[in-house]
Amino acid sequence: MSKVIFITGISSGFGKHTASLLAEKGHKVYGTTRKEIEHDPRVNVLYLDVTDLPAVEICIKTVLEKEGRIDVLINNAGMHTGGAIEVAPYDDIRSQIDTNLMGAIHTIRAVLPAMRKQGEGTIINISSIGGLMGLPFQAFYSASKFAIEGLSEALRIELKQFKIRVVVVNPGDFHTHNTINRKNVYIRDNNNAYEEQFKKSLTIIEKDENGGWPPEILARKISRIVESKNPCNRYVVASFEQKLAVVLKYILPGSWFAKILEDHYGIKS
Ligand SMILES: NC(=O)c1ccc[n+]([C@@H]2O[C@H](COP(=O)([O-])OP(=O)(O)OC[C@H]3O[C@@H](n4cnc5c(N)ncnc54)[C@H](OP(=O)(O)O)[C@@H]3O)[C@@H](O)[C@H]2O)c1
C-alpha cells in the first residue's frame, strides 16, 4: 500500500537514495533539502533547515494539507563535527546538537498530532554506531546520537498507546557526503595540544568511511522497514566487525572496550 513519507536531508547520501527508492516503489515521498538540487522527479521537494522550528511546522502542515496524513517520518538530516572536546568551538557544538537532536525533535513534535489522529504511524530515527559508543574526536556527534537513542527509547513507550512505532537505525561506516561535509576543528586559541593525535585518528576515520558501504544498501534497508508490518525497534546496519563492537561494548568491562577503541583509532597512551 502506498504511504505518505516525510524524509529530511535528501540532497545526498542516505536521504537521496532512500527518497528515490521509496518513490520508485510507489510511495508519496516528500523530501527536504536546504539548497537547490537535481532531484528525482518522483520525489516532492521542500526547502527546509531542520533547526528552524517555524519552517519545520510549515513544511509538515503543507504535506498534511495536501495528503491529509503522514504515515512515515524519517529523521535523516544530520551533520558531523570532528575535533577534541576541549577545542571545538561552541558554535559548532550547538550546531551539532541543534541539527541532529533538536532537528529530529522539531519534526517529531510537528508530525505527532496528525499521527495520533490517524491512530498509526512510524517514526524512523537515523542514529549511528556512534550513538552506541562514544567515538574519540567525534564526541559531540556521538553525544547527539546517544541523545537520539534516549529520545527514541522514551518516545516508543509514550507512543505505544497511539499505535505509533519508533524505529532506530544505526548505520556503520558508509561512503556518503558525510565525510566531506564533516567540520573538523583541531586548533583553537593557539591550543594545538590535540592536533597530532586528531589528524592521526581522522585519517583512520576517513579511511573507514571512504571504504564503507554505498548508501543504496541503507536505502534498501529503510525501504524494507517502511514496508514491514511489524518492524523491530532497532536495526544495526554495519559490517561484521562493527556489529561485533556493538555486542562487545555491552559484554566487556568498560576499560577493555575503551582499549579496543583506542587501538582502532591509533590513540597513543
Ligand atoms: N555516512 C555514514 O557513515 C553515517 C553513519 C551513521 C549515521 N549517519 C547518519 O546518516 C544521516 C545521513 O547522513 P549521510 O551519511 O547521508 O550524509 P550526507 O550525505 O552529508 O547527508 C546529510 C543530509 O543532511 C542534510 N542536513 C544537514 N544539516 C541540515 C539541516 N540543518 N537542515 C536540514 N538538512 C540538513 C544535508 O543537507 P545539505 O546538503 O543542505 O547540507 C544532507 O542532505 C545523518 O543523520 C548521519 O549522521 C551516517
The ligand as an SDF file (V2000), in Angstrom:
LIG
                    3D

 48 52  0  0  0  0  0  0  0  0999 V2000
   27.6470    8.0860    6.3150 N   0  0  0  0  0  0  0  0  0  0  0  0
   27.8140    7.4170    7.4370 C   0  0  0  0  0  0  0  0  0  0  0  0
   28.8040    6.6560    7.5760 O   0  0  0  0  0  0  0  0  0  0  0  0
   26.8040    7.5360    8.5510 C   0  0  0  0  0  0  0  0  0  0  0  0
   26.9030    6.6360    9.6090 C   0  0  0  0  0  0  0  0  0  0  0  0
   25.9890    6.7020   10.6450 C   0  0  0  0  0  0  0  0  0  0  0  0
   24.9810    7.6360   10.6270 C   0  0  0  0  0  0  0  0  0  0  0  0
   24.8960    8.5270    9.6040 N   0  0  0  0  0  0  0  0  0  0  0  0
   23.7770    9.4940    9.6520 C   0  0  0  0  0  0  0  0  0  0  0  0
   23.0080    9.3650    8.4800 O   0  0  0  0  0  0  0  0  0  0  0  0
   22.3170   10.5890    8.2160 C   0  0  0  0  0  0  0  0  0  0  0  0
   22.5440   10.9870    6.7700 C   0  0  0  0  0  0  0  0  0  0  0  0
   23.9200   11.2500    6.5780 O   0  0  0  0  0  0  0  0  0  0  0  0
   24.7020   10.8840    5.2330 P   0  0  0  0  0  0  0  0  0  0  0  0
   25.7590    9.9500    5.6060 O   0  0  0  0  0  0  0  0  0  0  0  0
   23.7590   10.5330    4.1450 O   0  0  0  0  0  0  0  0  0  0  0  0
   25.4390   12.2790    4.9950 O   0  0  0  0  0  0  0  0  0  0  0  0
   25.2480   13.4400    3.9000 P   0  0  0  0  0  0  0  0  0  0  0  0
   25.4320   12.8650    2.5510 O   0  0  0  0  0  0  0  0  0  0  0  0
   26.1540   14.5230    4.3450 O   0  0  0  0  0  0  0  0  0  0  0  0
   23.7240   13.8790    4.0650 O   0  0  0  0  0  0  0  0  0  0  0  0
   23.2820   14.6430    5.1650 C   0  0  0  0  0  0  0  0  0  0  0  0
   21.9930   15.3230    4.7910 C   0  0  0  0  0  0  0  0  0  0  0  0
   21.5290   16.0690    5.9200 O   0  0  0  0  0  0  0  0  0  0  0  0
   21.2180   17.3840    5.4820 C   0  0  0  0  0  0  0  0  0  0  0  0
   21.3580   18.3860    6.5280 N   0  0  0  0  0  0  0  0  0  0  0  0
   22.4430   18.6970    7.2640 C   0  0  0  0  0  0  0  0  0  0  0  0
   22.1530   19.7010    8.1040 N   0  0  0  0  0  0  0  0  0  0  0  0
   20.8520   20.0250    7.8920 C   0  0  0  0  0  0  0  0  0  0  0  0
   19.9640   20.9800    8.4490 C   0  0  0  0  0  0  0  0  0  0  0  0
   20.3430   21.8260    9.4080 N   0  0  0  0  0  0  0  0  0  0  0  0
   18.6910   21.0280    7.9720 N   0  0  0  0  0  0  0  0  0  0  0  0
   18.2980   20.1980    7.0180 C   0  0  0  0  0  0  0  0  0  0  0  0
   19.0700   19.2750    6.4240 N   0  0  0  0  0  0  0  0  0  0  0  0
   20.3330   19.1910    6.8820 C   0  0  0  0  0  0  0  0  0  0  0  0
   22.2050   17.6410    4.3530 C   0  0  0  0  0  0  0  0  0  0  0  0
   21.7310   18.7190    3.5800 O   0  0  0  0  0  0  0  0  0  0  0  0
   22.7160   19.8560    2.9670 P   0  0  0  0  0  0  0  0  0  0  0  0
   23.1380   19.2960    1.6430 O   0  0  0  0  0  0  0  0  0  0  0  0
   21.8470   21.0280    2.8800 O   0  0  0  0  0  0  0  0  0  0  0  0
   23.8690   20.0100    3.9230 O   0  0  0  0  0  0  0  0  0  0  0  0
   22.1610   16.3100    3.6420 C   0  0  0  0  0  0  0  0  0  0  0  0
   21.0330   16.2310    2.8070 O   0  0  0  0  0  0  0  0  0  0  0  0
   22.8680   11.6080    9.2250 C   0  0  0  0  0  0  0  0  0  0  0  0
   21.9670   11.7130   10.3080 O   0  0  0  0  0  0  0  0  0  0  0  0
   24.1780   10.9530    9.6800 C   0  0  0  0  0  0  0  0  0  0  0  0
   24.5520   11.3600   10.9760 O   0  0  0  0  0  0  0  0  0  0  0  0
   25.7870    8.4950    8.5660 C   0  0  0  0  0  0  0  0  0  0  0  0
  1  2  1  0
  2  3  2  0
  2  4  1  0
  4  5  1  0
  4 48  2  0
  5  6  2  0
  6  7  1  0
  7  8  2  0
  8  9  1  0
  8 48  1  0
  9 10  1  0
  9 46  1  0
 10 11  1  0
 11 12  1  0
 11 44  1  0
 12 13  1  0
 13 14  1  0
 14 15  2  0
 14 16  1  0
 14 17  1  0
 17 18  1  0
 18 19  2  0
 18 20  1  0
 18 21  1  0
 21 22  1  0
 22 23  1  0
 23 24  1  0
 23 42  1  0
 24 25  1  0
 25 26  1  0
 25 36  1  0
 26 27  1  0
 26 35  1  0
 27 28  2  0
 28 29  1  0
 29 30  1  0
 29 35  2  0
 30 31  1  0
 30 32  2  0
 32 33  1  0
 33 34  2  0
 34 35  1  0
 36 37  1  0
 36 42  1  0
 37 38  1  0
 38 39  2  0
 38 40  1  0
 38 41  1  0
 42 43  1  0
 44 45  1  0
 44 46  1  0
 46 47  1  0
M  CHG  2   8   1  16  -1
M  END
$$$$
